[in-house]
Amino acid sequence: MNANHNYDNKVFTNIQNTDNGEVNSETLFYYHQNEDIVWAEYNGGSIKKGFLLGFVRGNGELVFHYQHINLHGEIRTGKCHSTPRILDDGRMELVEKWAWTNGDKSSGESTLIEVC
């Protein structure tokens, strides 16, 4: 795996999301990685507590499922495919295509950026 695509101990926040998404710039994602397994805990904004679990591919792309509890007390679940890009300043950006697996089962796109 390319060292530029190591997600362990990276923190991301949302900089863009479609209207049907629930994360925003107040949501922080705390990533971890062990070999090809990646997981994160997230919260903030309209998210009380969330978790994601999946795989990182050799090209750095992520495929995972997520679940969270929002401020309305609802459990929301979904799946996501994230494509990384290394920015000029060395930080990572993730362009995500996601879909809810409960509720209206709509899909959307979001962008996360590394904050530390």
C-alpha positions in Angstrom: 0.0 0.0 0.0 1.2 3.5 -0.7 2.3 5.3 2.4 0.5 8.4 1.3 -2.8 6.5 1.9 -2.2 5.5 5.5 -5.4 6.5 7.4 -4.1 5.5 10.9 -4.6 8.4 13.4 -5.9 10.8 10.8 -8.7 13.3 11.6 -11.1 14.5 8.9 -13.9 17.0 8.8 -16.6 17.6 6.2 -16.2 20.5 3.7 -19.1 19.6 1.3 -22.2 17.4 1.5 -25.4 17.0 -0.4 -28.6 18.2 1.3 -29.7 14.7 2.3 -26.5 14.0 4.3 -26.2 14.5 8.0 -22.6 15.3 8.6 -21.2 18.9 8.3 -18.1 21.0 9.2 -18.7 20.4 12.9 -18.4 16.6 12.4 -15.0 15.1 13.1 -13.9 11.6 12.0 -11.1 9.9 13.9 -9.6 7.2 11.6 -7.6 4.1 12.4 -6.0 1.4 10.2 -4.5 -2.0 10.6 -3.3 -3.5 7.3 -6.3 -3.3 5.0 -8.9 -2.8 7.7 -10.0 0.8 8.4 -12.4 2.1 11.0 -13.4 5.4 12.5 -15.4 7.0 15.2 -17.2 10.3 14.4 -19.4 12.9 16.1 -20.3 16.5 16.1 -22.8 18.7 14.4 -26.0 16.7 14.0 -24.2 13.4 14.9 -24.2 12.2 18.5 -22.1 9.1 17.8 -21.1 7.3 14.7 -18.8 4.4 13.6 -17.6 3.2 10.2 -15.8 0.0 9.3 -14.4 -1.2 6.0 -11.4 -1.8 3.8 -8.7 0.3 2.2 -7.7 -0.9 -1.3 -4.2 -0.9 -2.7 -4.9 2.4 -4.4 -6.0 4.0 -1.2 -9.7 4.0 -1.9 -12.0 3.1 1.0 -15.1 0.9 0.9 -17.0 0.9 4.2 -20.4 0.8 6.0 -21.4 3.4 8.6 -23.9 3.8 11.3 -24.7 6.7 13.6 -27.2 8.2 16.0 -28.3 11.7 15.1 -29.6 14.5 17.3 -33.2 13.3 16.7 -32.3 9.9 18.3 -32.5 8.1 15.0 -30.1 5.3 14.0 -29.0 5.9 10.4 -27.0 3.4 8.3 -25.2 3.5 5.0 -22.4 2.5 2.7 -19.7 4.6 1.1 -16.9 4.6 -1.4 -14.1 7.2 -0.8 -11.4 8.2 -3.3 -8.4 9.9 -1.8 -6.4 12.8 -3.2 -3.2 14.3 -1.7 -3.4 18.1 -1.6 -0.4 20.4 -2.4 0.1 20.9 1.4 0.3 17.1 2.0 -3.1 16.7 3.6 -5.5 14.2 2.3 -8.9 14.9 0.8 -11.6 12.2 0.5 -14.3 12.5 -2.2 -17.1 10.2 -1.1 -20.1 8.6 -2.9 -22.5 7.3 -0.3 -26.0 5.9 0.1 -28.3 5.4 3.0 -29.3 1.8 3.6 -32.3 2.7 5.8 -34.8 5.6 5.7 -35.3 7.0 2.2 -32.3 5.0 0.8 -31.2 8.1 -1.1 -27.6 8.7 -2.2 -25.2 11.6 -2.1 -21.7 12.9 -2.3 -19.5 14.6 0.2 -15.9 15.7 0.6 -13.8 15.3 3.7 -10.4 17.0 4.4 -7.7 16.1 6.8 -7.4 18.5 9.8 -4.5 16.9 11.6 
